[in-house]
Amino acid sequence: MRHLFWMTVFAGLTAIVFGVVAKGSDRQRLVYGLKVFGEFLFVAFALGWILYFLPLR
Amino acid sequence: MVAKQIQQSSRAETPGHAWLIGLAAWAVPGLGHLIQRRWFRALLLGGAVWGMFFTGLWLGGHLFKPGPNDQGIAALLQLLPMTANVGVGLPYIYCWLTNTGFADHAQMVTYEYGNTFLLVAGLINYLAMLDAFDIAAGRKQ
């Protein structure tokens, strides 16, 4: 749970910056920031599950 | 016509204060927007960078700098992450002068998270710096 928490904090803080510096209206930037946040989490979960099934040990 | 407009805009000189604001934005995260009275942007950007920096240190991450034993490729490998760390500006310089945050805490579970937080704090401050510069130069609202 600790990893999930810090990954979410990381995604949130990075998404804030990406959303703020993006171009467009306030609404567009808010949507972009939320999209970036969701993409961070989605990619992390997807990679996590892919690595889980790979016989790396 | 578009080409002419692009040519004209590229000739427009960047005001001198924009460079100073860019420097301030790099040195103290959030200050570039604060000077320009962009309170909310300053709060969000400064808060994110400072938050990430202190969280990174708290999680056991370490800052990078070329050591006395690093030569050749080893020194280059230290320079890349150091460039990212330097992005936070004065906090990095303060840590360098006081030798704070350069020690490894590899025994901590969150050590790698800390490193990532510290690296990305510097990188996103570069973005914030460019944003402040663009606003000061009139290229962005």
N, CA and C atoms of all chains as a GROMACS GRO file, in nm:
protein
  594
    1MET      N    1   0.082  -0.121   0.000
    1MET     CA    2   0.000   0.000   0.000
    1MET      C    3   0.085   0.125   0.000
    2ARG      N    4   0.203   0.114   0.061
    2ARG     CA    5   0.291   0.230   0.067
    2ARG      C    6   0.335   0.271  -0.075
    3HIS      N    7   0.366   0.170  -0.155
    3HIS     CA    8   0.409   0.199  -0.292
    3HIS      C    9   0.297   0.264  -0.372
    4LEU      N   10   0.178   0.211  -0.356
    4LEU     CA   11   0.062   0.266  -0.427
    4LEU      C   12   0.039   0.411  -0.385
    5PHE      N   13   0.052   0.437  -0.254
    5PHE     CA   14   0.030   0.572  -0.204
    5PHE      C   15   0.130   0.670  -0.264
    6TRP      N   16   0.258   0.636  -0.259
    6TRP     CA   17   0.360   0.730  -0.309
    6TRP      C   18   0.355   0.745  -0.460
    7MET      N   19   0.314   0.639  -0.527
    7MET     CA   20   0.298   0.649  -0.672
    7MET      C   21   0.184   0.746  -0.705
    8THR      N   22   0.078   0.740  -0.625
    8THR     CA   23  -0.037   0.830  -0.647
    8THR      C   24   0.002   0.974  -0.616
    9VAL      N   25   0.080   0.994  -0.508
    9VAL     CA   26   0.126   1.130  -0.475
    9VAL      C   27   0.213   1.183  -0.590
   10PHE      N   28   0.303   1.100  -0.639
   10PHE     CA   29   0.391   1.140  -0.749
   10PHE      C   30   0.308   1.178  -0.872
   11ALA      N   31   0.212   1.092  -0.907
   11ALA     CA   32   0.128   1.118  -1.024
   11ALA      C   33   0.050   1.248  -1.005
   12GLY      N   34   0.000   1.270  -0.885
   12GLY     CA   35  -0.080   1.390  -0.857
   12GLY      C   36   0.002   1.517  -0.871
   13LEU      N   37   0.120   1.520  -0.809
   13LEU     CA   38   0.202   1.642  -0.813
   13LEU      C   39   0.251   1.670  -0.956
   14THR      N   40   0.290   1.567  -1.026
   14THR     CA   41   0.337   1.586  -1.164
   14THR      C   42   0.222   1.632  -1.253
   15ALA      N   43   0.106   1.574  -1.234
   15ALA     CA   44  -0.010   1.611  -1.316
   15ALA      C   45  -0.051   1.755  -1.291
   16ILE      N   46  -0.036   1.803  -1.167
   16ILE     CA   47  -0.068   1.943  -1.136
   16ILE      C   48   0.019   2.034  -1.222
   17VAL      N   49   0.150   2.006  -1.225
   17VAL     CA   50   0.241   2.092  -1.301
   17VAL      C   51   0.211   2.083  -1.450
   18PHE      N   52   0.189   1.963  -1.500
   18PHE     CA   53   0.157   1.948  -1.643
   18PHE      C   54   0.029   2.023  -1.678
   19GLY      N   55  -0.069   2.016  -1.591
   19GLY     CA   56  -0.195   2.085  -1.616
   19GLY      C   57  -0.179   2.235  -1.612
   20VAL      N   58  -0.100   2.285  -1.517
   20VAL     CA   59  -0.084   2.431  -1.502
   20VAL      C   60  -0.007   2.492  -1.620
   21VAL      N   61   0.097   2.426  -1.665
   21VAL     CA   62   0.179   2.485  -1.772
   21VAL      C   63   0.122   2.459  -1.913
   22ALA      N   64   0.015   2.379  -1.921
   22ALA     CA   65  -0.043   2.350  -2.053
   22ALA      C   66  -0.115   2.473  -2.108
   23LYS      N   67  -0.138   2.473  -2.239
   23LYS     CA   68  -0.209   2.585  -2.301
   23LYS      C   69  -0.357   2.552  -2.309
   24GLY      N   70  -0.438   2.657  -2.322
   24GLY     CA   71  -0.582   2.636  -2.335
   24GLY      C   72  -0.658   2.705  -2.222
   25SER      N   73  -0.789   2.684  -2.222
   25SER     CA   74  -0.872   2.744  -2.118
   25SER      C   75  -0.851   2.671  -1.985
   26ASP      N   76  -0.904   2.729  -1.878
   26ASP     CA   77  -0.889   2.666  -1.746
   26ASP      C   78  -0.948   2.525  -1.746
   27ARG      N   79  -1.063   2.512  -1.811
   27ARG     CA   80  -1.130   2.382  -1.815
   27ARG      C   81  -1.046   2.279  -1.892
   28GLN      N   82  -0.992   2.323  -2.006
   28GLN     CA   83  -0.910   2.232  -2.087
   28GLN      C   84  -0.787   2.186  -2.009
   29ARG      N   85  -0.727   2.278  -1.935
   29ARG     CA   86  -0.607   2.242  -1.858
   29ARG      C   87  -0.640   2.150  -1.742
   30LEU      N   88  -0.757   2.174  -1.682
   30LEU     CA   89  -0.800   2.085  -1.574
   30LEU      C   90  -0.820   1.943  -1.626
   31VAL      N   91  -0.887   1.935  -1.741
   31VAL     CA   92  -0.913   1.803  -1.801
   31VAL      C   93  -0.781   1.737  -1.838
   32TYR      N   94  -0.687   1.816  -1.892
   32TYR     CA   95  -0.556   1.761  -1.930
   32TYR      C   96  -0.482   1.708  -1.807
   33GLY      N   97  -0.486   1.787  -1.699
   33GLY     CA   98  -0.419   1.744  -1.576
   33GLY      C   99  -0.477   1.614  -1.522
   34LEU      N  100  -0.610   1.604  -1.524
   34LEU     CA  101  -0.675   1.481  -1.477
   34LEU      C  102  -0.640   1.362  -1.567
   35LYS      N  103  -0.631   1.392  -1.699
   35LYS     CA  104  -0.596   1.288  -1.795
   35LYS      C  105  -0.454   1.236  -1.768
   36VAL      N  106  -0.362   1.330  -1.745
   36VAL     CA  107  -0.223   1.291  -1.717
   36VAL      C  108  -0.217   1.206  -1.590
   37PHE      N  109  -0.292   1.249  -1.487
   37PHE     CA  110  -0.295   1.175  -1.361
   37PHE      C  111  -0.345   1.032  -1.384
   38GLY      N  112  -0.455   1.021  -1.459
   38GLY     CA  113  -0.512   0.889  -1.487
   38GLY      C  114  -0.416   0.804  -1.569
   39GLU      N  115  -0.348   0.866  -1.664
   39GLU     CA  116  -0.255   0.790  -1.748
   39GLU      C  117  -0.136   0.737  -1.669
   40PHE      N  118  -0.086   0.821  -1.577
   40PHE     CA  119   0.023   0.776  -1.490
   40PHE      C  120  -0.019   0.649  -1.415
   41LEU      N  121  -0.138   0.655  -1.354
   41LEU     CA  122  -0.184   0.541  -1.274
   41LEU      C  123  -0.209   0.419  -1.362
   42PHE      N  124  -0.272   0.443  -1.477
   42PHE     CA  125  -0.304   0.331  -1.566
   42PHE      C  126  -0.176   0.261  -1.612
   43VAL      N  127  -0.078   0.338  -1.657
   43VAL     CA  128   0.047   0.279  -1.707
   43VAL      C  129   0.119   0.204  -1.594
   44ALA      N  130   0.118   0.262  -1.473
   44ALA     CA  131   0.185   0.196  -1.361
   44ALA      C  132   0.118   0.062  -1.329
   45PHE      N  133  -0.016   0.061  -1.327
   45PHE     CA  134  -0.088  -0.064  -1.300
   45PHE      C  135  -0.064  -0.166  -1.412
   46ALA      N  136  -0.070  -0.119  -1.537
   46ALA     CA  137  -0.052  -0.209  -1.652
   46ALA      C  138   0.088  -0.272  -1.646
   47LEU      N  139   0.190  -0.188  -1.625
   47LEU     CA  140   0.326  -0.242  -1.619
   47LEU      C  141   0.343  -0.336  -1.499
   48GLY      N  142   0.279  -0.300  -1.388
   48GLY     CA  143   0.286  -0.385  -1.269
   48GLY      C  144   0.232  -0.524  -1.295
   49TRP      N  145   0.116  -0.532  -1.362
   49TRP     CA  146   0.057  -0.663  -1.391
   49TRP      C  147   0.139  -0.739  -1.495
   50ILE      N  148   0.193  -0.668  -1.594
   50ILE     CA  149   0.277  -0.735  -1.695
   50ILE      C  150   0.399  -0.796  -1.627
   51LEU      N  151   0.462  -0.719  -1.540
   51LEU     CA  152   0.581  -0.770  -1.470
   51LEU      C  153   0.546  -0.884  -1.376
   52TYR      N  154   0.425  -0.881  -1.321
   52TYR     CA  155   0.382  -0.987  -1.228
   52TYR      C  156   0.380  -1.123  -1.297
   53PHE      N  157   0.338  -1.125  -1.424
   53PHE     CA  158   0.327  -1.252  -1.495
   53PHE      C  159   0.457  -1.295  -1.563
   54LEU      N  160   0.554  -1.208  -1.569
   54LEU     CA  161   0.681  -1.245  -1.632
   54LEU      C  162   0.765  -1.328  -1.534
   55PRO      N  163   0.821  -1.439  -1.581
   55PRO     CA  164   0.902  -1.524  -1.492
   55PRO      C  165   1.042  -1.465  -1.474
   56LEU      N  166   1.052  -1.365  -1.391
   56LEU     CA  167   1.181  -1.294  -1.375
   56LEU      C  168   1.267  -1.355  -1.265
   57ARG      N  169   1.209  -1.438  -1.178
   57ARG     CA  170   1.290  -1.497  -1.070
   57ARG      C  171   1.339  -1.635  -1.104
   58MET      N  172   0.195   3.485  -4.583
   58MET     CA  173   0.154   3.578  -4.478
   58MET      C  174   0.189   3.523  -4.338
   59VAL      N  175   0.160   3.393  -4.322
   59VAL     CA  176   0.192   3.329  -4.194
   59VAL      C  177   0.343   3.333  -4.170
   60ALA      N  178   0.418   3.305  -4.280
   60ALA     CA  179   0.565   3.307  -4.268
   60ALA      C  180   0.613   3.444  -4.227
   61LYS      N  181   0.546   3.549  -4.282
   61LYS     CA  182   0.585   3.686  -4.249
   61LYS      C  183   0.558   3.715  -4.101
   62GLN      N  184   0.442   3.666  -4.054
   62GLN     CA  185   0.407   3.687  -3.913
   62GLN      C  186   0.507   3.617  -3.821
   63ILE      N  187   0.544   3.494  -3.859
   63ILE     CA  188   0.640   3.419  -3.778
   63ILE      C  189   0.773   3.493  -3.774
   64GLN      N  190   0.813   3.546  -3.892
   64GLN     CA  191   0.939   3.619  -3.901
   64GLN      C  192   0.935   3.744  -3.812
   65GLN      N  193   0.820   3.813  -3.816
   65GLN     CA  194   0.807   3.934  -3.734
   65GLN      C  195   0.812   3.902  -3.586
   66SER      N  196   0.740   3.793  -3.548
   66SER     CA  197   0.737   3.760  -3.405
   66SER      C  198   0.873   3.711  -3.355
   67SER      N  199   0.949   3.645  -3.445
   67SER     CA  200   1.080   3.597  -3.401
   67SER      C  201   1.176   3.713  -3.383
   68ARG      N  202   1.146   3.825  -3.452
   68ARG     CA  203   1.234   3.941  -3.438
   68ARG      C  204   1.205   4.017  -3.309
   69ALA      N  205   1.082   3.998  -3.256
   69ALA     CA  206   1.045   4.072  -3.135
   69ALA      C  207   1.141   4.036  -3.022
   70GLU      N  208   1.197   4.137  -2.962
   70GLU     CA  209   1.297   4.111  -2.858
   70GLU      C  210   1.232   4.070  -2.726
   71THR      N  211   1.301   3.983  -2.657
   71THR     CA  212   1.253   3.940  -2.526
   71THR      C  213   1.288   4.049  -2.426
   72PRO      N  214   1.188   4.097  -2.350
   72PRO     CA  215   1.220   4.200  -2.251
   72PRO      C  216   1.319   4.151  -2.146
   73GLY      N  217   1.405   4.241  -2.102
   73GLY     CA  218   1.511   4.202  -2.007
   73GLY      C  219   1.458   4.144  -1.878
   74HIS      N  220   1.344   4.195  -1.832
   74HIS     CA  221   1.294   4.146  -1.703
   74HIS      C  222   1.249   4.000  -1.712
   75ALA      N  223   1.218   3.955  -1.835
   75ALA     CA  224   1.174   3.815  -1.850
   75ALA      C  225   1.287   3.719  -1.810
   76TRP      N  226   1.411   3.757  -1.844
   76TRP     CA  227   1.525   3.673  -1.806
   76TRP      C  228   1.542   3.668  -1.654
   77LEU      N  229   1.523   3.784  -1.592
   77LEU     CA  230   1.535   3.789  -1.446
   77LEU      C  231   1.425   3.706  -1.379
   78ILE      N  232   1.305   3.715  -1.436
   78ILE     CA  233   1.194   3.638  -1.380
   78ILE      C  234   1.220   3.488  -1.399
   79GLY      N  235   1.276   3.453  -1.515
   79GLY     CA  236   1.314   3.313  -1.539
   79GLY      C  237   1.416   3.266  -1.436
   80LEU      N  238   1.512   3.352  -1.408
   80LEU     CA  239   1.616   3.318  -1.309
   80LEU      C  240   1.554   3.302  -1.170
   81ALA      N  241   1.463   3.394  -1.136
   81ALA     CA  242   1.396   3.387  -1.005
   81ALA      C  243   1.312   3.260  -0.996
   82ALA      N  244   1.246   3.226  -1.107
   82ALA     CA  245   1.162   3.106  -1.108
   82ALA      C  246   1.245   2.980  -1.089
   83TRP      N  247   1.366   2.981  -1.144
   83TRP     CA  248   1.454   2.865  -1.124
   83TRP      C  249   1.506   2.861  -0.981
   84ALA      N  250   1.551   2.980  -0.931
   84ALA     CA  251   1.617   2.985  -0.800
   84ALA      C  252   1.522   2.945  -0.687
   85VAL      N  253   1.402   3.002  -0.688
   85VAL     CA  254   1.305   2.971  -0.583
   85VAL      C  255   1.176   2.924  -0.650
   86PRO      N  256   1.147   2.796  -0.645
   86PRO     CA  257   1.027   2.745  -0.712
   86PRO      C  258   0.901   2.823  -0.673
   87GLY      N  259   0.830   2.873  -0.774
   87GLY     CA  260   0.707   2.948  -0.750
   87GLY      C  261   0.726   3.098  -0.751
   88LEU      N  262   0.851   3.144  -0.732
   88LEU     CA  263   0.876   3.288  -0.721
   88LEU      C  264   0.850   3.362  -0.853
   89GLY      N  265   0.880   3.298  -0.964
   89GLY     CA  266   0.861   3.362  -1.095
   89GLY      C  267   0.715   3.400  -1.118
   90HIS      N  268   0.625   3.314  -1.077
   90HIS     CA  269   0.482   3.344  -1.093
   90HIS      C  270   0.434   3.440  -0.985
   91LEU      N  271   0.495   3.428  -0.868
   91LEU     CA  272   0.458   3.517  -0.757
   91LEU      C  273   0.489   3.662  -0.793
   92ILE      N  274   0.605   3.686  -0.852
   92ILE     CA  275   0.645   3.821  -0.893
   92ILE      C  276   0.546   3.878  -0.993
   93GLN      N  277   0.492   3.790  -1.077
   93GLN     CA  278   0.398   3.836  -1.180
   93GLN      C  279   0.253   3.833  -1.132
   94ARG      N  280   0.238   3.816  -1.004
   94ARG     CA  281   0.107   3.815  -0.938
   94ARG      C  282   0.014   3.707  -0.992
   95ARG      N  283   0.072   3.597  -1.031
   95ARG     CA  284  -0.007   3.480  -1.068
   95ARG      C  285  -0.014   3.392  -0.945
   96TRP      N  286  -0.096   3.434  -0.850
   96TRP     CA  287  -0.096   3.371  -0.718
   96TRP      C  288  -0.128   3.223  -0.722
   97PHE      N  289  -0.234   3.190  -0.796
   97PHE     CA  290  -0.280   3.050  -0.797
   97PHE      C  291  -0.178   2.959  -0.864
   98ARG      N  292  -0.122   3.007  -0.977
   98ARG     CA  293  -0.019   2.929  -1.046
   98ARG      C  294   0.104   2.911  -0.958
   99ALA      N  295   0.141   3.020  -0.890
   99ALA     CA  296   0.257   3.015  -0.800
   99ALA      C  297   0.233   2.912  -0.690
  100LEU      N  298   0.113   2.912  -0.637
  100LEU     CA  299   0.080   2.818  -0.529
  100LEU      C  300   0.087   2.673  -0.579
  101LEU      N  301   0.028   2.650  -0.695
  101LEU     CA  302   0.026   2.512  -0.747
  101LEU      C  303   0.165   2.465  -0.788
  102LEU      N  304   0.236   2.549  -0.866
  102LEU     CA  305   0.368   2.508  -0.916
  102LEU      C  306   0.470   2.502  -0.802
  103GLY      N  307   0.475   2.610  -0.724
  103GLY     CA  308   0.569   2.613  -0.611
  103GLY      C  309   0.538   2.502  -0.512
  104GLY      N  310   0.410   2.483  -0.483
  104GLY     CA  311   0.371   2.378  -0.389
  104GLY      C  312   0.411   2.241  -0.438
  105ALA      N  313   0.392   2.217  -0.568
  105ALA     CA  314   0.426   2.085  -0.624
  105ALA      C  315   0.576   2.061  -0.619
  106VAL      N  316   0.655   2.163  -0.656
  106VAL     CA  317   0.801   2.143  -0.660
  106VAL      C  318   0.858   2.131  -0.518
  107TRP      N  319   0.820   2.223  -0.430
  107TRP     CA  320   0.870   2.216  -0.292
  107TRP      C  321   0.824   2.087  -0.225
  108GLY      N  322   0.698   2.053  -0.248
  108GLY     CA  323   0.643   1.931  -0.189
  108GLY      C  324   0.718   1.808  -0.235
  109MET      N  325   0.746   1.804  -0.365
  109MET     CA  326   0.816   1.689  -0.420
  109MET      C  327   0.960   1.683  -0.368
  110PHE      N  328   1.023   1.798  -0.356
  110PHE     CA  329   1.162   1.802  -0.309
  110PHE      C  330   1.173   1.752  -0.166
  111PHE      N  331   1.089   1.807  -0.077
  111PHE     CA  332   1.098   1.766   0.063
  111PHE      C  333   1.050   1.623   0.083
  112THR      N  334   0.948   1.584   0.006
  112THR     CA  335   0.902   1.445   0.016
  112THR      C  336   1.014   1.350  -0.027
  113GLY      N  337   1.085   1.388  -0.134
  113GLY     CA  338   1.197   1.306  -0.182
  113GLY      C  339   1.304   1.288  -0.077
  114LEU      N  340   1.338   1.396  -0.008
  114LEU     CA  341   1.439   1.386   0.098
  114LEU      C  342   1.387   1.300   0.213
  115TRP      N  343   1.260   1.319   0.246
  115TRP     CA  344   1.199   1.246   0.357
  115TRP      C  345   1.191   1.096   0.329
  116LEU      N  346   1.171   1.063   0.201
  116LEU     CA  347   1.161   0.922   0.163
  116LEU      C  348   1.297   0.853   0.155
  117GLY      N  349   1.402   0.929   0.178
  117GLY     CA  350   1.536   0.868   0.178
  117GLY      C  351   1.610   0.881   0.047
  118GLY      N  352   1.558   0.961  -0.043
  118GLY     CA  353   1.628   0.982  -0.170
  118GLY      C  354   1.754   1.064  -0.148
  119HIS      N  355   1.842   1.061  -0.247
  119HIS     CA  356   1.963   1.142  -0.233
  119HIS      C  357   1.986   1.225  -0.358
  120LEU      N  358   2.052   1.336  -0.339
  120LEU     CA  359   2.086   1.425  -0.450
  120LEU      C  360   2.216   1.377  -0.514
  121PHE      N  361   2.237   1.415  -0.637
  121PHE     CA  362   2.356   1.372  -0.710
  121PHE      C  363   2.454   1.487  -0.726
  122LYS      N  364   2.582   1.453  -0.719
  122LYS     CA  365   2.688   1.547  -0.753
  122LYS      C  366   2.811   1.463  -0.792
  123PRO      N  367   2.894   1.514  -0.882
  123PRO     CA  368   3.014   1.437  -0.917
  123PRO      C  369   3.106   1.427  -0.796
  124GLY      N  370   3.144   1.306  -0.762
  124GLY     CA  371   3.234   1.287  -0.649
  124GLY      C  372   3.379   1.301  -0.691
  125PRO      N  373   3.469   1.310  -0.594
  125PRO     CA  374   3.612   1.325  -0.628
  125PRO      C  375   3.670   1.203  -0.699
  126ASN      N  376   3.606   1.086  -0.678
  126ASN     CA  377   3.657   0.964  -0.741
  126ASN      C  378   3.597   0.938  -0.879
  127ASP      N  379   3.494   1.017  -0.914
  127ASP     CA  380   3.428   0.996  -1.043
  127ASP      C  381   3.507   1.062  -1.156
  128GLN      N  382   3.548   0.980  -1.251
  128GLN     CA  383   3.620   1.035  -1.367
  128GLN      C  384   3.566   0.971  -1.493
  129GLY      N  385   3.576   1.044  -1.603
  129GLY     CA  386   3.532   0.993  -1.732
  129GLY      C  387   3.384   0.964  -1.735
  130ILE      N  388   3.350   0.841  -1.775
  130ILE     CA  389   3.208   0.802  -1.789
  130ILE      C  390   3.136   0.811  -1.654
  131ALA      N  391   3.204   0.773  -1.547
  131ALA     CA  392   3.140   0.776  -1.414
  131ALA      C  393   3.097   0.918  -1.378
  132ALA      N  394   3.181   1.016  -1.411
  132ALA     CA  395   3.146   1.156  -1.384
  132ALA      C  396   3.029   1.199  -1.471
  133LEU      N  397   3.029   1.153  -1.598
  133LEU     CA  398   2.918   1.187  -1.688
  133LEU      C  399   2.787   1.128  -1.638
  134LEU      N  400   2.794   1.004  -1.586
  134LEU     CA  401   2.672   0.940  -1.535
  134LEU      C  402   2.616   1.013  -1.413
  135GLN      N  403   2.704   1.080  -1.340
  135GLN     CA  404   2.657   1.160  -1.226
  135GLN      C  405   2.600   1.295  -1.273
  136LEU      N  406   2.654   1.343  -1.386
  136LEU     CA  407   2.614   1.476  -1.433
  136LEU      C  408   2.468   1.480  -1.479
  137LEU      N  409   2.422   1.370  -1.542
  137LEU     CA  410   2.284   1.370  -1.593
  137LEU      C  411   2.181   1.386  -1.480
  138PRO      N  412   2.184   1.299  -1.378
  138PRO     CA  413   2.088   1.320  -1.270
  138PRO      C  414   2.113   1.448  -1.192
  139MET      N  415   2.240   1.491  -1.188
  139MET     CA  416   2.269   1.617  -1.118
  139MET      C  417   2.201   1.734  -1.190
  140THR      N  418   2.201   1.730  -1.324
  140THR     CA  419   2.133   1.834  -1.400
  140THR      C  420   1.985   1.842  -1.363
  141ALA      N  421   1.924   1.725  -1.344
  141ALA     CA  422   1.784   1.723  -1.303
  141ALA      C  423   1.769   1.780  -1.162
  142ASN      N  424   1.858   1.740  -1.071
  142ASN     CA  425   1.852   1.788  -0.932
  142ASN      C  426   1.871   1.940  -0.924
  143VAL      N  427   1.963   1.992  -1.006
  143VAL     CA  428   1.993   2.136  -1.002
  143VAL      C  429   1.870   2.220  -1.040
  144GLY      N  430   1.776   2.157  -1.108
  144GLY     CA  431   1.654   2.228  -1.150
  144GLY      C  432   1.577   2.292  -1.037
  145VAL      N  433   1.592   2.242  -0.915
  145VAL     CA  434   1.517   2.303  -0.803
  145VAL      C  435   1.579   2.434  -0.755
  146GLY      N  436   1.696   2.467  -0.806
  146GLY     CA  437   1.755   2.598  -0.777
  146GLY      C  438   1.826   2.608  -0.643
  147LEU      N  439   1.792   2.711  -0.568
  147LEU     CA  440   1.862   2.738  -0.442
  147LEU      C  441   1.855   2.624  -0.340
  148PRO      N  442   1.742   2.553  -0.331
  148PRO     CA  443   1.742   2.441  -0.236
  148PRO      C  444   1.855   2.341  -0.262
  149TYR      N  445   1.885   2.317  -0.391
  149TYR     CA  446   1.996   2.226  -0.423
  149TYR      C  447   2.128   2.288  -0.379
  150ILE      N  448   2.145   2.417  -0.408
  150ILE     CA  449   2.271   2.484  -0.373
  150ILE      C  450   2.289   2.484  -0.220
  151TYR      N  451   2.178   2.507  -0.149
  151TYR     CA  452   2.185   2.504  -0.002
  151TYR      C  453   2.229   2.365   0.046
  152CYS      N  454   2.167   2.262  -0.014
  152CYS     CA  455   2.204   2.125   0.024
  152CYS      C  456   2.350   2.097  -0.009
  153TRP      N  457   2.396   2.151  -0.120
  153TRP     CA  458   2.534   2.128  -0.161
  153TRP      C  459   2.630   2.194  -0.061
  154LEU      N  460   2.599   2.319  -0.024
  154LEU     CA  461   2.685   2.392   0.069
  154LEU      C  462   2.688   2.329   0.207
  155THR      N  463   2.573   2.275   0.248
  155THR     CA  464   2.566   2.216   0.383
  155THR      C  465   2.585   2.064   0.381
  156ASN      N  466   2.609   2.011   0.262
  156ASN     CA  467   2.627   1.866   0.243
  156ASN      C  468   2.509   1.786   0.301
  157THR      N  469   2.391   1.835   0.269
  157THR     CA  470   2.268   1.769   0.315
  157THR      C  471   2.203   1.696   0.198
  158GLY      N  472   2.156   1.576   0.222
  158GLY     CA  473   2.077   1.505   0.121
  158GLY      C  474   2.159   1.429   0.017
  159PHE      N  475   2.290   1.422   0.036
  159PHE     CA  476   2.373   1.350  -0.062
  159PHE      C  477   2.407   1.207  -0.016
  160ALA      N  478   2.369   1.176   0.107
  160ALA     CA  479   2.401   1.043   0.159
  160ALA      C  480   2.300   0.940   0.110
  161ASP      N  481   2.347   0.818   0.084
  161ASP     CA  482   2.260   0.708   0.042
  161ASP      C  483   2.181   0.654   0.161
  162HIS      N  484   2.053   0.624   0.137
  162HIS     CA  485   1.973   0.556   0.239
  162HIS      C  486   1.909   0.433   0.176
  163ALA      N  487   1.994   0.352   0.113
  163ALA     CA  488   1.945   0.238   0.035
  163ALA      C  489   1.871   0.135   0.120
  164GLN      N  490   1.888   0.142   0.251
  164GLN     CA  491   1.818   0.045   0.338
  164GLN      C  492   1.669   0.078   0.351
  165MET      N  493   1.632   0.200   0.315
  165MET     CA  494   1.490   0.238   0.325
  165MET      C  495   1.411   0.183   0.207
  166VAL      N  496   1.289   0.136   0.236
  166VAL     CA  497   1.204   0.078   0.131
  166VAL      C  498   1.172   0.183   0.023
  167THR      N  499   1.157   0.306   0.067
  167THR     CA  500   1.114   0.412  -0.025
  167THR      C  501   1.231   0.488  -0.088
  168TYR      N  502   1.350   0.433  -0.077
  168TYR     CA  503   1.471   0.499  -0.126
  168TYR      C  504   1.460   0.539  -0.274
  169GLU      N  505   1.416   0.444  -0.359
  169GLU     CA  506   1.406   0.473  -0.502
  169GLU      C  507   1.297   0.575  -0.532
  170TYR      N  508   1.190   0.568  -0.454
  170TYR     CA  509   1.085   0.670  -0.469
  170TYR      C  510   1.142   0.807  -0.438
  171GLY      N  511   1.220   0.815  -0.332
  171GLY     CA  512   1.281   0.943  -0.294
  171GLY      C  513   1.368   0.999  -0.404
  172ASN      N  514   1.450   0.912  -0.463
  172ASN     CA  515   1.535   0.957  -0.575
  172ASN      C  516   1.451   1.012  -0.689
  173THR      N  517   1.346   0.938  -0.722
  173THR     CA  518   1.260   0.980  -0.834
  173THR      C  519   1.192   1.113  -0.802
  174PHE      N  520   1.145   1.129  -0.681
  174PHE     CA  521   1.082   1.255  -0.641
  174PHE      C  522   1.182   1.370  -0.656
  175LEU      N  523   1.305   1.349  -0.610
  175LEU     CA  524   1.405   1.457  -0.616
  175LEU      C  525   1.441   1.492  -0.761
  176LEU      N  526   1.456   1.391  -0.844
  176LEU     CA  527   1.490   1.416  -0.984
  176LEU      C  528   1.377   1.490  -1.055
  177VAL      N  529   1.255   1.443  -1.033
  177VAL     CA  530   1.142   1.501  -1.105
  177VAL      C  531   1.108   1.640  -1.050
  178ALA      N  532   1.136   1.664  -0.922
  178ALA     CA  533   1.114   1.799  -0.867
  178ALA      C  534   1.194   1.902  -0.947
  179GLY      N  535   1.320   1.868  -0.977
  179GLY     CA  536   1.403   1.959  -1.056
  179GLY      C  537   1.352   1.974  -1.198
  180LEU      N  538   1.310   1.862  -1.257
  180LEU     CA  539   1.265   1.867  -1.396
  180LEU      C  540   1.136   1.948  -1.411
  181ILE      N  541   1.044   1.930  -1.317
  181ILE     CA  542   0.919   2.007  -1.331
  181ILE      C  543   0.941   2.154  -1.297
  182ASN      N  544   1.046   2.184  -1.218
  182ASN     CA  545   1.075   2.325  -1.195
  182ASN      C  546   1.131   2.391  -1.321
  183TYR      N  547   1.201   2.313  -1.404
  183TYR     CA  548   1.243   2.368  -1.534
  183TYR      C  549   1.120   2.407  -1.616
  184LEU      N  550   1.017   2.322  -1.612
  184LEU     CA  551   0.894   2.352  -1.685
  184LEU      C  552   0.829   2.479  -1.629
  185ALA      N  553   0.824   2.488  -1.496
  185ALA     CA  554   0.765   2.605  -1.431
  185ALA      C  555   0.844   2.731  -1.466
  186MET      N  556   0.977   2.717  -1.473
  186MET     CA  557   1.063   2.830  -1.507
  186MET      C  558   1.032   2.878  -1.649
  187LEU      N  559   1.019   2.785  -1.743
  187LEU     CA  560   0.988   2.822  -1.881
  187LEU      C  561   0.850   2.888  -1.890
  188ASP      N  562   0.756   2.839  -1.810
  188ASP     CA  563   0.622   2.897  -1.808
  188ASP      C  564   0.628   3.041  -1.760
  189ALA      N  565   0.701   3.064  -1.651
  189ALA     CA  566   0.714   3.200  -1.596
  189ALA      C  567   0.783   3.291  -1.698
  190PHE      N  568   0.883   3.239  -1.765
  190PHE     CA  569   0.956   3.318  -1.866
  190PHE      C  570   0.862   3.355  -1.982
  191ASP      N  571   0.785   3.258  -2.029
  191ASP     CA  572   0.693   3.283  -2.140
  191ASP      C  573   0.588   3.388  -2.103
  192ILE      N  574   0.538   3.381  -1.981
  192ILE     CA  575   0.438   3.479  -1.937
  192ILE      C  576   0.503   3.618  -1.933
  193ALA      N  577   0.624   3.626  -1.878
  193ALA     CA  578   0.692   3.756  -1.868
  193ALA      C  579   0.726   3.812  -2.006
  194ALA      N  580   0.756   3.723  -2.101
  194ALA     CA  581   0.790   3.768  -2.236
  194ALA      C  582   0.666   3.796  -2.319
  195GLY      N  583   0.548   3.771  -2.265
  195GLY     CA  584   0.423   3.800  -2.336
  195GLY      C  585   0.386   3.694  -2.438
  196ARG      N  586   0.447   3.577  -2.428
  196ARG     CA  587   0.417   3.470  -2.523
  196ARG      C  588   0.303   3.382  -2.474
  197LYS      N  589   0.265   3.404  -2.350
  197LYS     CA  590   0.162   3.319  -2.290
  197LYS      C  591   0.081   3.405  -2.195
  198GLN      N  592  -0.046   3.370  -2.181
  198GLN     CA  593  -0.132   3.446  -2.089
  198GLN      C  594  -0.117   3.395  -1.947
   0.00000   0.00000   0.00000
